[in-house]
Amino acid sequence: MSLADLLPARLRSASRLPGQIGDLRGPAGGVLMLPRNLSWPGLRECDVADDASRRAMYAILLTQGSRRDIGRLVNAGLLSRDWPLIRDALSPRVSRWCERRLGLPPAGRPASQEARS
């Protein structure tokens, strides 16, 4: 069972995602603070340079975050680079939504040059 399966349907809506990857304007460095409603024990602050905690934070945001949270905290370039690893932590439904709305590559396909910018 994935994290998304535990959440109410209203929180799993694809409309929570920004319309395109260019709407993701999160920082490429520094320490981020997750909003209290998204914080899990032991994961409120995230150093963007720490690959494992960044990927965990992005998975939480993509699964539970609002459109505003995702756009403000997720960096397009880092998400594109980390997508093959993050995708596996999400439910298949959330992964498909991200791939369709944000133009992220499905499993087995490399990220396009456009998604990396």
N, C-alpha and C positions, 0 to 999 in steps of 0.2 A: 504494500500500500504506500502510495506517495503522499507527500505533505499536502498536495492540493486536494487529495481525496478526503482529507479531514476537515476541509473548510466548507462553509455554506456556499451554495451555488452562486449567490450574489457576489461573493468575493472572487469567484473564478471566472468572471466574465471577461471576454477578450476586449471589451470596450475600455477596460482599465488600462490597457496598454497604449502608449503614445502611438500616433498614426504612422510614424516612420522612424527609422533609426537616427535620422538627423535631429529628432526631438530629444534625444538622450544627451544631456549636457552636464553630466556629473563630472567631478574632478578626476584628473589622471594621477593625482598624487595627494598626499596628506591623510589626515585622519577624519573619517566621517562618523557622525552620530546618527544612528537610526532613530526614527520617531518612537516614542514610548509604546505605541500600539503595535509596533512591529518587532520590538525588542524581545529577544529570547534570553533566558538566563545565560550569562556569560558572553553574549554577543550584542552589545549595544554600540560599542565603538569598533571601528574597523580601519586599520591602516591599509590604504589602497595598495601600497607596495607589497603587502603580504598576500601572495596569490591565493592561498587556501581560504583565508578569512574573507577576502574580496569575493571569491566565487560563492561562498556560503551566503554572504550578504546579498549578492545579486540574486541568488535563488530565492531567498526570503522576499526580496522586493518584487520579483517577477510573479511570485505565487500569491503574495498578500498585499502588496503595496498599491497605493492609489496611482492614478496617472501622473499626478503632480510629484509624488514621492519618486516614482521610477524616472521621470524626466529630469529631476533635480539631482538624483544621487547616482544614477547609472551612467557610466561613460561609454559612448558608442564604440570607440576603438577597443577598449578593454573587454567589453562584452563580446564583440566580434572575435577577438583573439581567444577568449575563454569559452566561447559557445560550445565547442565539442565536449568539454568537461561539464559545463553547467547543464546542458541539455539532458544528460543522463540522470541528474538529480531531480528533474522535474517530471511531472506526470506527462504522458504522451500528449494529452489535450493541451496543456500549457505550452509544451514545446512547439506543437503545431501552430498555436496562436502566435507565438513569438516569431516563428519562421515566416509566417504569412504576413503579419503586420509590420515586422521590422526588417524583413528581407534577409534573415539569418539563414545560413545553408542547412538543409536537412542532413540527416546522418549520412555519412559517406561522401559528402560533397564539400570541397574546400570553400572557405569564405571568399567572396568576390572582392576585388580591389575597391569597389565602390562602398561596400559595407565597412571597410577598415578606416575610411576617412572620417 
